[in-house]
């Protein structure tokens, strides 16, 4: 393999780590397993990352950043608040269906971080960013419909994250699209009931 710049090497290792964590769990995601999946040497790993924990922290940040970017690119068609929320949630579900291994890996990484004193702040940061992302999505929905929320968007964001977490884990376990659609409808109905005229 030709010599890769550090940034490309890091990206290659992050993608490999995500696949290994999703397939084998965090215990199976040794540095040797990650470099084997990436097709690089162990020395390449240590050139790009100081430790496996550094890679894990960067992996969580990388996945969340891609979710933040996806939100900024989402173009809503407009309509009622219910339709707008449902459209956003369906977009989330489509991304989940396209790459279930990524979400499976993220649940695994969150659990690992919560059990590791040195990485526990990573799990808290992950969910703080999820809440901020959900709040941003709710603000976008309010702006696109000309409505406002009857409760603080930050409070509703927590509910939205809980709903999407439940949707995600339920679908990963059962792969039941109809059940996922029912959860999406429930979430859109429940949250839209909290919107009011600006």
KOLMITI-327589 format. One line per 4 residues: number of its first residue (from 1); for each residue z, y, x of C-alpha. Coordinates in nm, 4 decimals, padded with zeros to 6 digits, always signed. Example, Ala and Ser with C-alpha at 12.3 -4.5 7.8 and 13.67 -1.06 7.14 Angstrom:
<pts>
1	+00.7800/-00.4500/+01.2300; +00.7140/-00.1060/+01.3670 .
</pts>
This chain:
<pts>
1	+00.0000/+00.0000/+00.0000; -00.0867/+00.3469/+00.1362; +00.1995/+00.5780/+00.2249; +00.3012/+00.7677/-00.0903 .
5	+00.4548/+01.1148/-00.1066; +00.8259/+01.1044/-00.1957; +00.7696/+01.2447/-00.5463; +00.5157/+00.9718/-00.6274 .
9	+00.7392/+00.7059/-00.4765; +01.0314/+00.8249/-00.6862; +00.8176/+00.8169/-01.0027; +00.6941/+00.4661/-00.9216 .
13	+01.0517/+00.3458/-00.8705; +01.1743/+00.5156/-01.1899; +00.9035/+00.3470/-01.3966; +00.9819/+00.0122/-01.2360 .
17	+01.3553/+00.0570/-01.2927; +01.2976/+00.1305/-01.6615; +01.0989/-00.1908/-01.7010; +01.3575/-00.3978/-01.5107 .
21	+01.6543/-00.2559/-01.7043; +01.4771/-00.3186/-02.0359; +01.3847/-00.6754/-01.9409; +01.6910/-00.7900/-01.7436 .
25	+01.9710/-00.5468/-01.8260; +02.1559/-00.3318/-01.5788; +02.3001/-00.6334/-01.3942; +01.9479/-00.7560/-01.3219 .
29	+01.8343/-00.4129/-01.2063; +01.9230/-00.4586/-00.8420; +01.7461/-00.2472/-00.5838; +01.5586/-00.5597/-00.4727 .
33	+01.4403/-00.6311/-00.8291; +01.3317/-00.2693/-00.8727; +01.1339/-00.2541/-00.5483; +00.9726/-00.5901/-00.6286 .
37	+00.8662/-00.4557/-00.9685; +00.7366/-00.1358/-00.8074; +00.5586/-00.3253/-00.5303; +00.7227/-00.1244/-00.2525 .
41	+00.9590/-00.2064/+00.0320; +01.3368/-00.1770/+00.0217; +01.3076/+00.0928/+00.2887; +01.0886/+00.2909/+00.0465 .
45	+01.3680/+00.2800/-00.2086; +01.6235/+00.4198/+00.0358; +01.3781/+00.6845/+00.1472; +01.3423/+00.8042/-00.2142 .
49	+01.6981/+00.7517/-00.3473; +02.0391/+00.7492/-00.1800; +02.1680/+00.4772/-00.4154; +02.0956/+00.2809/-00.7311 .
53	+02.3325/+00.5112/-00.9224; +02.1281/+00.8117/-00.8131; +01.8166/+00.6385/-00.9433; +01.9904/+00.5598/-01.2737 .
57	+02.0993/+00.9207/-01.3182; +01.7458/+01.0381/-01.2448; +01.6053/+00.7771/-01.4841; +01.8198/+00.9039/-01.7729 .
61	+01.7209/+01.2639/-01.6943; +01.3540/+01.1683/-01.6727; +01.3466/+00.9916/-02.0105; +01.5292/+01.2763/-02.1853 .
65	+01.2951/+01.5316/-02.0271; +00.9962/+01.3383/-02.1632; +01.1550/+01.3438/-02.5103; +01.2117/+01.7185/-02.4821 .
69	+00.8492/+01.7657/-02.3825; +00.7302/+01.5542/-02.6764; +00.9241/+01.7805/-02.9156; +00.7602/+02.0932/-02.7781 .
73	+00.4175/+01.9336/-02.8335; +00.4888/+01.8238/-03.1909; +00.2756/+02.0168/-03.4371; +00.4155/+02.0046/-03.7897 .
77	+00.1786/+02.0352/-04.0840; +00.4299/+02.2318/-04.2875; +00.5243/+02.1770/-04.6499; +00.8645/+02.1084/-04.7980 .
81	+01.1724/+02.0617/-04.5820; +01.1852/+01.6958/-04.6821; +00.8224/+01.6412/-04.5790; +00.8744/+01.8307/-04.2523 .
85	+01.1823/+01.6271/-04.1597; +01.0115/+01.3035/-04.2577; +00.7098/+01.3943/-04.0454; +00.9324/+01.4633/-03.7429 .
89	+01.1258/+01.1396/-03.7923; +00.8043/+00.9407/-03.8336; +00.6823/+01.0891/-03.5071; +01.0067/+00.9721/-03.3421 .
93	+00.9619/+00.6255/-03.4938; +00.5983/+00.6061/-03.3780; +00.7130/+00.6809/-03.0209; +00.9807/+00.4103/-03.0533 .
97	+00.7252/+00.1561/-03.1759; +00.4854/+00.2447/-02.8933; +00.7487/+00.1971/-02.6226; +01.0465/-00.0049/-02.7478 .
101	+01.1403/-00.1119/-02.3954; +01.2181/+00.2488/-02.3016; +01.4708/+00.2858/-02.5842; +01.6162/-00.0578/-02.5122 .
105	+01.6677/+00.0488/-02.1511; +01.8276/+00.3786/-02.2561; +02.0887/+00.1993/-02.4701; +02.1627/-00.0281/-02.1751 .
109	+02.1953/+00.2677/-01.9369; +02.4256/+00.4564/-02.1750; +02.6581/+00.1564/-02.2029; +02.6594/+00.1141/-01.8258 .
113	+02.7389/+00.4813/-01.7697; +03.0297/+00.4671/-02.0161; +03.1788/+00.1731/-01.8223; +03.1399/+00.3412/-01.4822 .
117	+03.3918/+00.6175/-01.4058; +03.1531/+00.7870/-01.1631; +02.8655/+00.7789/-01.4162; +03.0599/+00.8491/-01.7355 .
121	+02.9677/+01.2201/-01.7211; +02.6034/+01.1069/-01.7286; +02.6510/+00.9474/-02.0732; +02.8183/+01.2649/-02.2006 .
125	+02.5390/+01.4789/-02.0601; +02.2803/+01.2461/-02.2161; +02.4279/+01.2927/-02.5619; +02.4784/+01.6660/-02.5160 .
129	+02.1056/+01.6878/-02.4476; +02.0300/+01.4671/-02.7493; +02.2380/+01.6994/-02.9696; +02.0632/+02.0037/-02.8262 .
133	+01.7245/+01.8405/-02.8822; +01.8142/+01.7531/-03.2426; +01.9388/+02.1080/-03.3024; +01.6127/+02.2430/-03.1651 .
137	+01.4179/+02.0108/-03.3975; +01.6209/+02.1318/-03.6960; +01.5595/+02.4949/-03.5963; +01.1859/+02.4237/-03.5743 .
141	+01.1940/+02.2629/-03.9214; +01.3779/+02.5639/-04.0664; +01.1337/+02.8090/-03.9068; +00.8283/+02.6139/-04.0232 .
145	+00.9504/+02.5987/-04.3854; +01.1031/+02.9473/-04.4082; +01.4386/+02.7979/-04.5047; +01.7801/+02.8006/-04.3402 .
149	+02.0554/+02.5424/-04.3081; +02.3646/+02.5663/-04.5302; +02.5721/+02.4209/-04.2450; +02.5516/+02.5014/-03.8730 .
153	+02.2468/+02.3364/-03.7153; +02.4693/+02.2056/-03.4338; +02.6785/+02.0140/-03.6897; +02.3703/+01.8686/-03.8572 .
157	+02.2254/+01.7782/-03.5170; +02.5132/+01.5359/-03.4619; +02.4295/+01.3651/-03.7918; +02.0608/+01.3509/-03.6979 .
161	+02.1402/+01.1848/-03.3643; +02.3624/+00.9271/-03.5357; +02.0823/+00.8522/-03.7825; +01.8192/+00.8142/-03.5107 .
165	+02.0515/+00.5969/-03.3015; +02.1055/+00.3696/-03.6019; +01.7346/+00.3662/-03.6800; +01.6550/+00.2798/-03.3183 .
169	+01.9024/-00.0021/-03.2653; +01.8336/-00.1471/-03.6102; +01.4601/-00.1547/-03.5476; +01.4978/-00.2924/-03.1932 .
173	+01.7031/-00.5821/-03.3325; +01.5013/-00.6583/-03.6480; +01.1566/-00.4983/-03.5918; +01.1590/-00.4242/-03.9664 .
177	+00.9276/-00.1287/-04.0292; +01.0070/-00.1153/-04.4020; +01.3806/-00.0838/-04.3305; +01.3082/+00.1885/-04.0735 .
181	+01.0987/+00.3792/-04.3280; +01.3846/+00.3545/-04.5789; +01.6245/+00.5032/-04.3206; +01.3747/+00.7805/-04.2474 .
185	+01.3442/+00.8585/-04.6194; +01.7233/+00.8605/-04.6562; +01.7620/+01.0932/-04.3580; +01.4893/+01.3298/-04.4814 .
189	+01.6361/+01.3354/-04.8347; +01.9948/+01.3855/-04.7158; +01.9250/+01.6539/-04.4581; +01.6717/+01.8456/-04.6690 .
193	+01.9362/+01.8765/-04.9417; +02.1277/+02.0977/-04.6966; +01.8439/+02.3509/-04.6657; +01.8400/+02.6684/-04.8712 .
197	+01.6399/+02.9851/-04.9103; +01.6640/+03.2174/-04.6111 .
</pts>
